[in-house]
Amino acid sequence: MPTALALSPHLDDAAFSCGGLLHGLARDGWRVVMATLFTASVNRPSGFALACQTDKGLGAEVDYMRLRRAEDDAAARALGVTARHLPFREAPHRGYGSAPALFEAVRADDGIVPGLTAAIGDLLAELRPDLLLAPQAVGGHVDHVQVVRAIDAAAPHAPILWWRDFPYTVRDRTPKEPLRDRFADLADAECRFGPEGQAAKGAACAAYATQLGFQFGGPEGLAARLSVEGGVERFRREGDLPEGLGRILADVG
């Protein structure tokens, strides 16, 4: 049984950006692991970190990341994949003190990459994936940028499909792409999936209930945005893909 490993910065990124492909791989007999890196709960958050949950209607007493991990588990069930949660803190808990700061240059004192690199190396050694899926950091979120840097430092041998980070891809006509040069010479790949895959991805994305108002204006906005996307996910391809994957990429459901 071949194995695919999706390395998701946050609890929703992989499902939002490549949920159709993840579902198609699982349906085709792959073992699919959706590993999210920044999922650590933080006791008594304050300042901007606390505001990231209170502005979603969640009180300070709520373990926000525990709630989000449960959402991710539900999303994984909808896709037919396995969720893994790694214990790294999101950027608001690492000194990024405002929403704009999340999309500016990485802080000089943000030393998260070595720890991420080691954890990714452990996952690679454990799972020996035949395929990796990971973000291009479209939108410029510092956590996404740091994940790309950590993956490069881990030097995986498996081929990689680098996803276009949705919904950052549609928030601006020309979204930030701080790592554009990193992916410039890679070939494009496209996944198209039909009603079954679209339904599975829609259910998975809808499971992230705490994020839907902020990201899409609510469940109706999510459904409308996914309808516009039309069952298409786009990637940059690095390395030789496993035999048979071309068929899956062409049509996964």
N, C-alpha and C positions, 0 to 999 in steps of 0.2 A: 504493500500500500504506500503510494507516494505521500509525502508530507509537505504542506505549505505552511509557512510561518508569516503572519502579518504582524509587523512591528508598529503599533499605534501609539503616537504620543499621548493622546488623551482618550478618555472613555467616551468615544463616539466617532473618532476620526476614521478608523478602518471601515466601520459600517457605512458611514456617510460617503466615503470616497470609493470603496471597492466592495461593498456588500453584495452586489450582484455576482461578481466573480467569485467571492468567497462561497456563496451559496452554490454556485455552479460547480465549483471544485468538490465541495462536500457531497453534492448529489451524484457526482461522477466517481465517487469512491475514494477521494483523497481524505487523509487526516488533515484537518485544518485547525490551526491554533491561532487565535487572535490574542496576542500578548500586548497589553497596554502598560506603558512604562511609568507614567506619572499618575499614580493612584493612591498615594499615601494619605491617610487621615492625619490631621494636625489638631492637637488639643488647643482649645481656646484661641482660635485665629482672631486677628485684629486688623484694623485699618482696611486697606484695599482687599486683602485676602478675605476678610469677613464680609465685605460688601459684595464680593462675588457670589455669595449665597443669599444674603439678605435682600439683594435687588431682584432675586427670583422668588421672593416671598417665603424664604426659609429662615426660621429663627436662629439665633446664635447658638442655641442648645442642640441643634441638629448636626449630626455627623454627616456633613455634606458628601464627602467622598465615599463613605459607606453606602449612602443612598445611590450614588452614581455607580458604584461597583455592582449593586443589585440591578440597576438598569442595564448595565453591560451584560450581566448574566442572562437577562431576558432577551436582549438583542442576539446574543450568541445562540440561544435556543431557537430563535426565529430563523436564523441562518443555517442551523444544523452544524455549528462549529463549537470548539472548546475555547472558553475564555481563560486567560491567565492575567493576573494582576501583580505588577512589580511595585516595590515600595519606595518610589522616588516622589519628591514633592514637586508640585506644579510651580510655575514661575512666580505667582503671587506670594508664595511662601519662601522664595529665594531672593527677595529683595527688589522685585519689580513692583513698583508702588502705584501704578496707574494703568488704565486700559491702553493708552498710547504707548507706554513703555513696553508692553508685550510685543509690539510690532516695530520697535526700534532696534538699534544695534544690541547685540548680546553684551551684557555687562562684563567688564573685565574681571570682576570677582565671582562670576558664575562658573564654579569649577565642577559642574555636574558631569562633564563628558567622560572622564576616566571611570567613574562609577557606572555610568550607562554602558560604556564599552565593555567592562568586565561582565556585567549582567547579560548583555547581548551575546558575548562570547560563551557564557554558560548555557544559554538557550540553544545556541548553535551546536554546542558539543552534546547536549542532551537529546535534541530532537533530530539533528542531522537533516535539515530540511532539503527537499529537492527544489524548492522555490521560495524566495522571499518576496514579500510585498511591503512597501515602505513609502513614506511621503517625500514629495519634492520640496516641501516647505513653501508652496505657493501661498501668498498672503503674508509671509514673513514672520509668523509667530515664533518667538524665540525658542519655545520648547520643540517645535518642529525642526528648526535649524539645528539645535543641539542633537537631536536624534539622528539627523543625517550625518553629522560629524562623527557621532559615536559609531554608527554603522560602518562608515568608511574606516574608522580606526580599528574596528573589529575585523576588517578584511575578510568578509565571508566568501566562501568558495561557491556557494549556490548562485544561480542566476537570480536577478532581481527585476521585478516589475515595480517601478517607482510611480505611485499614483499622483494624480492631480488633486490637490487638497480642496475638496468640496466641503462647505459652501464658499470658501474664500475665492474660488474660481469665478463665482458669479456676483460677489458683493461689489466689485469694482470692474469697470470696463477694462482697465489694465491693472490687475492686481500686482502687488509687490512680488518679485521673484528674486530674492537675494542670492539664491544659489543657481540662477539660470545657467551660468557658465559650466557648472558641474554637470549638467544634464544636456548641454547643447549638442553634443556629438552622438547622442544615443538615438536609436531608432524609435519611432512611435509604435505603439500597439493599442488596440482598441477591443473592448469587450462589449458585445451586444447581447442582450438577454430579453426574453419574451415575458409573457404575463406571469408565469410562475416565479421567475426570478425577480420581477418587479414587485410582486406581492410580498415575497420574502424580505426583500430589501426595505420595502415600505414599512413592514411590521417591525423590522429591526430598528430602523431609524426612529419610528414612533415610540419605541421603548425608552428612549432617552427623554422622558417627559420633562425633566427639569430644564432641558436645553431648548425646547421647541419654541417657547415664547421669544427668547433672546435671539435665536438663530433664524427663525422663520416667521415669527408672529403668531405661532400656534400650530396645532395639528393640520388645520386646513391649508396654511401656508406651506408646510412641509409637503403635503400631498400635491399641491399645485406646482411646487418647485421640482419635485421628482417627476411629475408628468412632463414638464418642459424638458427635463434631461432625457426623457424618452428611452430609458433602458440602455444607456450608453455610458461606459466608463473608459477613461483614457489614461494611458501610461507611457512611460519611457522604458525601453527594454535594455537591460544590461546583462550580457552573457548569453549563452545558448540555452534556449528554453527546453524543458523536458519534452521527450517525444509525446505527441498527442495533444500537447497544450495548445498548439495552434488552432485545433478544432474547437477547443473550449473557448478560446478567446474570440473566435469568430462567432460563436453562438452558444451561450451557456444556459439556455432555457426558454 
